[in-house]
Amino acid sequence: MLVSAVGFTLAAQVVGEREEVLVLARDVPAGRVLKPGDLRVVEVAAEAGVVPVSERGSVLGRQARVPLVSGSLLAPGQVGSKAAFPPAGSSQVALAVESGGAPTELSRGERVAVLSGPAAGKAPGDEAEKTVSAVVGTVTDVRKPESAGGPRVVTVLVETGAARRAAQLDHPRVVVLPAEGREAP
């Protein structure tokens, strides 16, 4: 029993140690240079894989290699001399999605299919509609409409070969897909 008590006490001390590290104060797009206002300090129980506050000078003035999300811990590999996003073979496509063309709770990181929607004032089947197949990708940004009733801009990371197809979709609609490797309910 004594050995267990001593072991528990030592484990609690190790787990309880906190270190000051850097966290993102706001979203930073890939390629943008990190500035002091982009970072804040938090105390966490972390061993490795994050940038300690003592290394703040080594990351300020360097470019975000990938999109950085507000509230996330900063890792050393996320900053460098040049952006590494979008990854090779991928492109980002910004789509103007009209009201009702995407779920209201759509957010970054969701896997989606982008489809062509019906044209305003036309019934499905009117005229010979050009058919463009759906494009699958990952949402990298969602911006609110600039004016009431205006479209939201949804940016999607897609395979470079599908980027042109995505850009040609009329009245794009966005459908959230289940996470890869999982079946739909």
C-alpha positions in Angstrom: 0.0 0.0 0.0 2.9 2.3 0.8 4.4 1.8 -2.7 1.0 2.6 -4.3 0.7 5.8 -2.3 4.2 6.9 -3.2 3.7 6.1 -6.9 0.4 8.0 -7.0 2.0 11.0 -5.4 4.8 11.1 -7.9 2.4 10.6 -10.8 0.2 13.5 -9.6 3.2 15.8 -9.3 4.3 15.0 -12.9 0.8 15.4 -14.3 0.3 18.6 -12.4 3.3 20.4 -13.8 2.3 23.1 -16.2 4.3 25.0 -18.7 3.6 28.4 -20.4 3.2 27.8 -24.2 2.0 29.8 -27.2 -1.6 29.5 -28.5 -3.2 31.3 -31.4 -5.2 34.4 -30.4 -6.9 34.5 -33.8 -7.1 32.6 -37.1 -4.0 33.0 -39.3 -4.2 32.0 -42.9 -1.4 30.0 -44.5 1.4 32.2 -45.8 0.8 35.1 -43.4 3.7 36.3 -41.2 3.0 35.8 -37.5 2.8 39.0 -35.5 2.8 39.5 -31.7 -1.0 40.0 -31.7 -1.6 36.6 -33.3 -0.3 34.8 -30.2 -1.1 34.6 -26.5 0.3 32.6 -23.6 -1.5 29.8 -21.7 -0.4 27.3 -19.1 -0.8 23.6 -20.0 0.5 20.2 -19.0 2.5 19.5 -22.1 5.8 17.6 -22.7 6.6 18.3 -26.3 5.2 19.2 -29.6 4.2 22.8 -28.7 6.1 26.0 -28.7 7.1 27.2 -25.2 6.8 30.9 -24.5 10.6 31.1 -24.2 10.8 30.5 -28.0 8.3 33.2 -29.0 11.1 35.1 -30.8 11.8 32.1 -33.0 8.2 32.0 -34.4 7.4 35.7 -34.7 8.1 37.0 -38.2 7.9 33.6 -39.8 5.1 32.4 -42.1 2.3 30.1 -41.2 2.9 27.0 -43.2 -0.7 25.8 -42.8 -4.0 27.6 -41.8 -3.8 28.2 -38.0 -7.0 28.2 -36.0 -7.7 30.5 -33.0 -7.4 28.8 -29.7 -5.1 26.0 -30.9 -1.7 25.3 -29.4 1.2 26.4 -31.8 3.4 23.5 -32.9 6.9 24.1 -34.3 6.2 22.6 -37.7 3.3 25.0 -38.3 5.6 27.9 -39.0 8.5 28.2 -41.4 10.0 30.2 -44.3 7.2 29.4 -46.7 3.7 28.1 -46.7 3.1 24.4 -47.3 -0.6 24.8 -47.9 -2.4 23.8 -50.0 -0.6 20.5 -50.1 0.8 19.3 -53.4 -2.0 18.0 -55.7 -4.7 20.1 -53.9 -6.2 23.5 -54.6 -8.6 25.8 -52.7 -11.8 26.9 -54.4 -13.9 29.7 -53.1 -17.6 29.3 -53.8 -20.5 31.8 -53.3 -23.2 29.7 -51.7 -26.6 31.2 -51.6 -28.9 31.1 -48.5 -30.1 27.6 -48.0 -27.3 26.1 -50.1 -25.3 24.9 -47.1 -25.9 23.9 -43.5 -26.0 26.9 -41.2 -23.5 25.2 -38.8 -21.0 24.4 -41.6 -17.4 24.8 -40.3 -13.8 24.3 -41.1 -12.6 20.7 -41.3 -15.8 19.2 -42.5 -15.7 16.8 -45.4 -18.3 17.9 -48.0 -19.7 17.3 -51.5 -20.3 20.4 -53.6 -23.1 20.0 -56.1 -24.7 22.2 -58.7 -28.0 23.7 -57.5 -31.1 24.7 -59.4 -31.0 28.1 -61.1 -33.3 30.7 -59.7 -36.7 30.8 -61.4 -36.1 27.5 -63.2 -37.7 24.2 -62.4 -35.6 21.1 -62.3 -35.6 19.6 -65.8 -36.1 22.9 -67.7 -33.9 23.0 -70.8 -31.0 20.7 -71.2 -29.0 21.3 -68.0 -25.3 20.7 -68.3 -24.3 18.1 -65.7 -21.2 18.6 -63.7 -20.4 15.8 -61.2 -20.1 16.6 -57.5 -16.8 17.6 -56.1 -15.6 16.2 -52.7 -13.3 18.2 -50.5 -12.7 19.7 -47.1 -13.9 23.0 -45.9 -11.0 25.4 -45.1 -13.0 28.6 -44.5 -16.6 29.8 -44.2 -17.3 33.6 -44.3 -20.5 35.3 -43.4 -22.5 37.1 -46.1 -21.3 40.7 -46.7 -24.9 41.9 -46.8 -28.2 40.6 -45.5 -29.5 37.8 -47.9 -26.2 37.7 -49.7 -24.2 34.5 -50.4 -21.7 33.1 -47.9 -18.2 32.3 -49.3 -17.2 28.7 -48.6 -13.7 27.8 -49.4 -13.1 24.1 -50.1 -9.8 22.2 -50.4 -10.2 19.8 -53.4 -7.9 17.7 -55.7 -6.3 20.0 -58.2 -7.9 18.0 -61.1 -11.4 18.8 -59.6 -10.8 22.5 -59.0 -12.1 23.5 -62.5 -15.2 21.4 -62.1 -15.9 23.0 -58.7 -15.5 26.5 -60.2 -18.0 25.6 -63.0 -20.8 24.6 -60.7 -23.9 26.8 -61.1 -25.5 27.9 -57.8 -23.3 25.5 -55.7 -24.8 23.6 -52.8 -22.7 22.1 -50.1 -23.6 18.8 -48.4 -21.8 17.5 -45.3 -20.5 14.0 -45.7 -19.8 11.5 -42.9 -16.2 11.3 -41.7 -14.1 9.0 -43.9 -14.1 5.4 -42.9 -17.5 5.7 -41.3 -20.8 4.7 -42.7 -23.7 7.1 -42.8 -26.3 6.5 -40.1 
